[in-house]
């Protein structure tokens, strides 16, 4: 049997200093080799983990020299590991936002960095937004031996964030009517404050859009915007949705869960359809607004929260207060700033602008090149009462765009329900056509030849329609 051994030879000297003997020490190195193999495997395992992480990761020693640099760090910065090992981290993690890399500052100050957003300059000079976390590394004696930094490429998140802000900028609220101008003026004032807001308006008037616009133009724009529809959640579940719950609080509560108020901490909570909030919960909502604290369901610990409250309703809250269905104190807490959104029928002059907007949106969605609508379609849309407001107009245009074959939306592209008499107050197609012909005849001083050309029909067809519609 063959055994691997480690032999060491040490001279043995006499008192006179002469070497007259040698001490041979023979060790079985099987255990040594086994431990070495374990160390190599452990190092390879750690390196494999490091390379599999999608975030950039690097470490430095106590002299700020880079000692490891994973694949994701290479991809984000453009530097290869061989180029950066041994270099000062400030030479590699260059930034227009800071004089030194955050990890160096962490070692100098002893303070870790968490989710710090900054820009770094890559090897090819490109600026990339990143989110940085740092931590100090210690040995078994508690001595500082270096630090570790993780950084995540935020390019896509920043792009989406900017897209959202653009979408909810003041300029994307469409309307030139006087009532909309008043709302624009209010929004600019409201957004720079931190007051609670109550938005009132019929279904489909754009309460959600206004709430998001206020948030994304406020000082809380970088914090969460959390929406909850108070009418869409059963009463027995609404409290747990708003405030969260502790594991075991009720059947099915298998783990702790954060509520909407907690999720919105630092940002804005949007309580849509607040008029449908049960009276039993209104006192708890009032407490959060006044004292900024609450308890999760089944928990005794009081939690603090910092949120701005925006509420919306399509119901007359003041009447609900008078009927005893809504707390007066909560109403006044919410009604610090009130915005009333007009129904679309109250701002019919905005319909052409909204039409242009929706046609542009659906041209992109359906890859079409529709330029507008026929005049009689426009006349109809201007006369229609729009019980569903802007949301209904959007749905009508989407339906029409799907069925449009040319570059104009025609009458037969509109949904059939618009021409059915009923509670919606829709005008009949015959009435619309009659009104349109009368308007054209009036514009040309009753000249039938000119009128037929404008209408796009022959003189004989015009005469027939005049007879059918009883127009003299």
C-alpha positions in Angstrom: 0.0 0.0 0.0 1.3 3.4 -1.0 0.9 6.4 1.4 1.6 10.0 0.6 3.7 11.6 3.2 5.2 15.0 3.9 8.9 14.9 5.0 10.7 17.7 6.8 14.4 17.7 7.7 15.7 19.8 10.5 19.4 20.0 11.5 20.3 19.3 15.2 23.2 21.3 16.4 25.6 20.6 19.3 26.3 23.1 22.0 29.4 24.1 20.0 27.1 24.9 17.0 28.1 22.0 14.9 25.5 20.0 13.0 26.0 16.4 13.8 22.4 15.1 13.5 19.3 15.6 11.5 15.7 15.3 12.6 13.4 13.7 10.1 9.7 14.4 10.6 7.3 12.3 8.5 3.6 13.3 8.4 0.8 11.5 6.7 -0.5 14.3 4.4 -3.8 12.5 3.5 -5.7 14.7 6.0 -3.8 17.8 4.8 -4.7 17.0 1.1 -8.3 16.3 2.1 -8.6 19.7 3.8 -6.9 21.5 0.9 -9.4 19.8 -1.5 -12.3 21.0 0.7 -10.9 24.5 0.7 -10.6 24.5 -3.1 -14.1 23.1 -3.5 -15.5 25.7 -1.1 -13.7 28.5 -3.0 -15.0 27.3 -6.3 -18.5 27.0 -4.9 -18.4 30.6 -3.6 -17.0 31.8 -7.0 -19.9 29.9 -8.8 -22.4 31.6 -6.6 -20.8 35.0 -7.1 -20.8 34.5 -10.9 -24.4 33.5 -11.0 -25.6 36.7 -9.3 -27.3 39.1 -11.7 -26.1 42.2 -9.8 -22.6 43.5 -10.1 -20.5 42.4 -7.1 -16.9 43.3 -6.2 -14.8 43.3 -3.0 -11.8 45.4 -1.9 -9.2 45.0 0.8 -8.4 47.5 3.6 -6.3 49.5 1.1 -9.3 49.9 -1.2 -7.8 47.6 -3.8 -10.2 45.4 -5.8 -9.9 41.7 -4.9 -12.8 40.2 -6.8 -15.1 41.3 -9.6 -17.9 39.1 -10.9 -19.2 38.6 -14.4 -22.2 40.9 -13.9 -19.8 43.7 -12.8 -17.9 43.1 -16.0 -21.0 43.3 -18.1 -22.2 46.5 -16.5 -18.9 48.4 -16.4 -17.3 47.1 -19.5 -14.1 46.2 -17.6 -12.7 42.7 -17.5 -11.7 41.2 -14.1 -8.1 41.0 -15.1 -8.1 44.8 -15.8 -9.3 45.8 -12.4 -7.9 43.4 -9.8 -5.5 45.3 -7.6 -6.7 48.7 -8.7 -8.2 51.3 -6.3 -12.0 51.0 -6.6 -12.2 54.8 -7.3 -10.3 54.2 -10.5 -12.9 51.7 -11.8 -16.2 52.9 -10.2 -15.9 56.4 -11.5 -19.0 58.7 -11.1 -20.0 62.2 -11.9 -22.0 62.2 -8.7 -19.2 61.4 -6.3 -15.4 61.8 -5.7 -15.0 58.2 -4.6 -16.7 54.9 -4.9 -19.4 54.3 -2.2 -17.5 51.3 -0.9 -14.4 53.3 -0.2 -16.5 55.8 1.8 -18.1 53.0 3.7 -14.6 51.8 4.9 -13.6 55.3 5.7 -16.8 56.2 7.7 -17.9 52.8 8.9 -21.4 53.4 7.5 -23.0 51.0 5.1 -24.9 52.3 2.0 -28.3 50.9 1.1 -30.1 51.4 -2.2 -28.1 54.5 -3.1 -28.9 55.7 -6.6 -26.0 57.2 -8.6 -24.5 57.2 -12.1 -21.2 55.4 -13.0 -19.1 56.0 -16.0 -18.3 52.7 -17.9 -15.0 51.9 -19.7 -16.4 53.3 -22.9 -17.5 56.6 -21.2 -21.2 55.8 -21.1 -23.2 56.9 -18.0 -25.3 54.2 -16.4 -27.7 54.6 -13.5 -27.1 52.1 -10.7 -28.4 51.3 -7.3 -25.6 50.5 -4.8 -25.4 48.6 -1.5 -22.2 48.3 0.6 -21.1 46.3 3.6 -17.8 46.0 5.6 -16.0 42.7 5.8 -14.5 41.5 9.1 -12.1 38.7 10.0 -12.8 36.2 12.9 -11.2 38.7 15.3 -13.5 41.5 14.3 -10.8 43.4 12.4 -11.8 45.2 9.2 -10.3 43.3 6.2 -12.2 45.1 3.4 -15.7 45.5 2.0 -18.2 44.3 -0.6 -20.3 46.3 -2.9 -23.3 45.2 -5.0 -24.7 47.4 -7.8 -27.7 46.9 -10.1 -28.2 48.4 -13.5 -31.2 50.7 -13.2 -31.4 51.8 -16.9 -34.7 50.1 -17.6 -36.2 51.1 -14.3 -35.2 54.8 -14.8 -36.6 54.6 -18.4 -39.9 53.2 -17.1 -40.0 55.7 -14.2 -39.5 58.6 -16.7 -42.2 57.2 -19.0 -44.6 57.1 -16.1 -43.8 60.7 -15.1 -44.3 61.8 -18.7 -47.6 60.0 -18.9 -48.8 61.6 -15.8 -47.5 65.1 -16.5 -49.9 68.1 -16.6 -49.6 68.2 -20.4 -51.1 64.8 -20.8 -54.5 65.8 -19.3 -56.4 66.7 -22.4 -58.8 69.6 -22.6 -59.0 73.3 -23.5 -62.4 74.1 -22.0 -62.7 76.6 -19.2 -63.6 74.0 -16.6 -60.4 72.0 -17.5 -58.3 75.2 -17.3 -59.5 75.6 -13.8 -58.4 72.1 -13.0 -55.0 72.6 -14.5 -54.5 75.7 -12.3 -55.5 73.7 -9.2 -53.3 70.7 -10.0 -50.2 72.9 -10.2 -50.9 74.3 -6.7 -52.0 71.0 -5.2 -49.0 69.0 -6.3 -46.4 71.1 -4.5 -48.3 70.7 -1.2 -48.8 67.6 0.9 -52.5 68.1 1.8 -55.1 65.4 1.5 -57.2 65.6 -1.7 -60.8 64.6 -2.5 -61.6 64.1 -6.1 -65.3 64.0 -7.1 -66.7 63.1 -10.5 -68.9 60.7 -12.4 -67.6 57.3 -13.4 -65.2 57.6 -16.3 -64.2 61.2 -15.8 -60.5 60.4 -15.1 -60.3 60.4 -11.3 -57.5 57.8 -11.4 -55.5 59.9 -13.9 -55.8 63.0 -11.8 -54.7 61.2 -8.6 -51.6 59.8 -10.3 -50.8 63.2 -11.9 -50.9 64.8 -8.4 -48.6 62.1 -7.0 -46.0 62.0 -9.8 -45.7 65.8 -9.7 -45.4 66.0 -5.9 -42.4 65.7 -3.5 -43.4 62.0 -3.0 -43.0 61.1 -6.7 -40.1 58.7 -6.1 -42.1 56.8 -3.5 -45.0 54.3 -4.0 -48.4 55.1 -5.4 -50.8 52.5 -4.0 -54.4 52.3 -5.2 -57.2 50.4 -3.6 -60.8 50.3 -4.8 -63.0 50.4 -1.7 -66.1 49.2 -3.6 -64.3 46.2 -5.2 -63.3 44.4 -2.1 -65.8 42.6 0.2 -66.3 44.3 3.6 -64.9 41.4 5.6 -61.6 41.6 3.6 -61.2 45.3 3.3 -59.7 45.9 6.7 -57.0 43.3 6.2 -56.2 44.7 2.7 -55.8 48.2 4.1 -53.9 47.4 7.3 -52.5 44.0 6.8 -52.6 41.1 9.2 -50.5 38.9 11.5 -50.0 35.2 10.9 -52.9 33.3 12.4 -55.2 36.3 12.7 -57.9 34.4 10.8 -58.3 31.1 8.9 -56.0 31.2 5.9 -53.6 33.8 7.4 -50.6 31.5 7.0 -48.0 34.3 7.1 -47.7 38.0 8.0 -48.9 40.3 5.3 -48.4 44.0 4.8 -51.4 46.2 4.1 -51.9 49.0 1.5 -51.1 51.8 4.0 -47.8 50.2 5.0 -47.0 49.5 1.3 -47.6 53.2 0.6 -45.3 54.5 3.4 -43.5 57.6 2.2 -45.7 57.9 -0.8 -49.4 58.2 -1.7 -52.4 56.0 -1.0 -55.4 56.4 -3.4 -58.7 55.4 -1.8 -60.9 55.0 -4.9 -64.7 54.9 -4.3 -64.3 56.1 -0.7 -68.1 56.6 -0.6 -68.5 52.8 -0.4 -66.2 52.5 2.7 -68.1 50.8 5.5 -68.8 52.9 8.5 -67.0 50.4 10.7 -63.7 51.1 8.9 -64.1 54.9 8.6 -62.9 55.5 12.2 -59.7 53.5 11.5 -59.1 55.5 8.3 -59.6 58.7 10.3 -57.0 57.5 12.9 -54.4 56.8 10.3 -54.9 60.3 8.8 -54.8 62.1 12.1 -52.3 60.1 14.1 -50.4 58.3 11.3 -50.5 55.0 13.1 -52.4 51.7 12.9 -52.2 48.0 13.9 -52.3 45.0 11.7 -55.2 42.7 12.1 -54.5 40.3 15.0 -51.5 42.3 16.2 -51.0 44.6 19.2 -47.9 46.4 17.9 -48.7 49.9 16.7 -47.0 50.8 13.4 -46.2 54.3 12.2 -46.8 55.3 8.6 -46.2 58.5 6.5 -48.7 58.7 3.6 -50.5 61.3 1.6 -54.2 60.4 1.2 -56.0 61.0 -2.1 -59.6 59.9 -2.1 -62.1 59.7 -5.0 -65.8 59.2 -5.2 -68.6 59.2 -7.8 -71.2 59.6 -4.9 -72.2 62.9 -3.2 -70.3 62.5 0.1 -71.9 65.5 1.7 -75.3 63.9 1.2 -74.0 60.7 2.6 -72.8 62.6 5.7 -76.3 64.1 6.1 -77.8 60.6 5.8 -75.4 59.3 8.5 -73.7 56.9 6.0 -70.3 58.7 6.1 -68.5 60.2 9.0 -68.5 64.0 9.1 -65.0 64.2 10.7 -63.5 61.9 8.0 -65.2 63.9 5.3 -63.6 67.2 6.5 -60.2 65.4 6.9 -60.3 64.3 3.3 -61.9 67.4 1.9 -58.8 69.7 2.5 -58.5 70.2 -1.2 -61.5 69.3 -3.4 -61.4 68.8 -7.2 -64.6 68.3 -9.1 -64.1 66.7 -12.5 -66.7 67.8 -15.1 -68.7 65.2 -17.0 -67.8 65.0 -20.7 -71.2 66.4 -21.7 -70.2 69.6 -19.8 -67.0 70.0 -21.9 -68.1 68.9 -25.4 -65.5 71.3 -26.9 -62.8 68.9 -25.7 -64.2 66.0 -27.6 -62.2 66.8 -30.9 -59.0 66.9 -28.9 -59.8 63.6 -27.1 -60.7 62.1 -30.5 -57.3 63.0 -32.0 -55.6 61.6 -28.9 -57.4 58.2 -29.0 -57.0 57.9 -32.7 -53.2 58.4 -32.3 -53.2 55.8 -29.5 -55.1 53.2 -31.4 -53.3 53.8 -34.7 -50.1 52.6 -32.8 -51.9 49.8 -31.2 -53.6 48.4 -34.3 -51.0 49.6 -36.8 -53.5 51.7 -38.7 -53.4 55.1 -40.4 -56.7 56.6 -39.6 -56.7 60.4 -39.9 -60.0 61.3 -38.3 -63.8 60.9 -38.5 -66.5 61.8 -41.0 -68.2 65.1 -40.3 -71.5 63.4 -39.4 -69.7 61.1 -37.0 -68.2 64.2 -35.3 -71.6 65.8 -35.2 -73.0 62.7 -33.5 -70.2 62.5 -31.0 -70.7 66.1 -30.1 -74.4 65.6 -29.6 -74.2 62.4 -27.6 -74.7 62.7 -23.8 -71.7 60.4 -22.9 -73.1 58.8 -19.6 -69.8 56.8 -19.4 -67.7 60.0 -20.0 -64.1 59.9 -21.3 -63.8 56.1 -20.7 -66.9 55.5 -22.9 -65.5 57.8 -25.6 -62.2 55.8 -25.5 -64.1 52.5 -25.8 -66.2 53.8 -28.7 -63.1 55.0 -30.6 -61.4 51.7 -30.0 -64.4 49.8 -31.4 -64.6 52.1 -34.4 -60.8 51.8 -35.1 -61.1 48.0 -35.1 -63.8 48.2 -37.8 -62.4 51.1 -39.8 -61.2 50.2 -43.3 -60.2 53.5 -44.7 -58.5 56.6 -43.3 -61.7 58.0 -41.8 -64.0 56.5 -39.1 -67.4 56.1 -40.7 -70.9 56.0 -39.1 -71.2 52.2 -39.6 -67.9 51.8 -37.6 -69.6 53.0 -34.4 -71.0 50.5 -31.9 -74.7 49.7 -32.4 -75.7 50.5 -28.8 -75.1 54.2 -29.4 -78.2 54.3 -31.6 -80.6 52.5 -29.3 -83.0 54.7 -27.4 -82.7 54.0 -23.7 -81.6 55.3 -20.3 -78.3 56.4 -21.8 -80.0 59.3 -23.5 -78.6 58.3 -26.9 -79.7 60.2 -29.9 -81.2 58.1 -32.8 -79.2 57.8 -36.1 -82.2 59.4 -37.9 -82.1 62.5 -35.7 -78.3 62.8 -36.1 -78.6 62.6 -39.9 -81.4 65.1 -40.0 -79.5 67.5 -37.8 -76.4 67.2 -39.9 -78.2 67.8 -43.2 -79.9 70.8 -41.8 -76.6 72.2 -40.6 -75.0 71.8 -44.0 -78.0 73.3 -45.8 -77.8 76.3 -43.6 -74.1 76.8 -44.2 -74.7 77.0 -48.0 -77.9 79.1 -47.9 -80.0 76.1 -48.8 -78.1 75.4 -52.1 -78.9 71.7 -52.8 -76.1 71.2 -55.3 -73.4 72.5 -52.9 -74.9 70.7 -50.0 -74.9 67.3 -51.9 -71.1 67.8 -52.6 -70.3 68.6 -49.0 -72.4 65.5 -47.9 -70.7 63.3 -50.5 -74.0 62.2 -52.0 -75.8 62.8 -55.3 -78.5 65.5 -55.7 -81.1 62.7 -56.2 -80.0 61.0 -53.0 -80.2 64.3 -51.1 -83.7 65.0 -52.4 -84.8 61.5 -51.3 -83.3 62.0 -47.8 -85.0 65.4 -47.5 -88.3 63.7 -48.2 -87.7 60.8 -45.8 -86.6 63.1 -43.0 -89.4 65.6 -43.7 -87.1 68.5 -44.4 -88.6 71.2 -46.4 
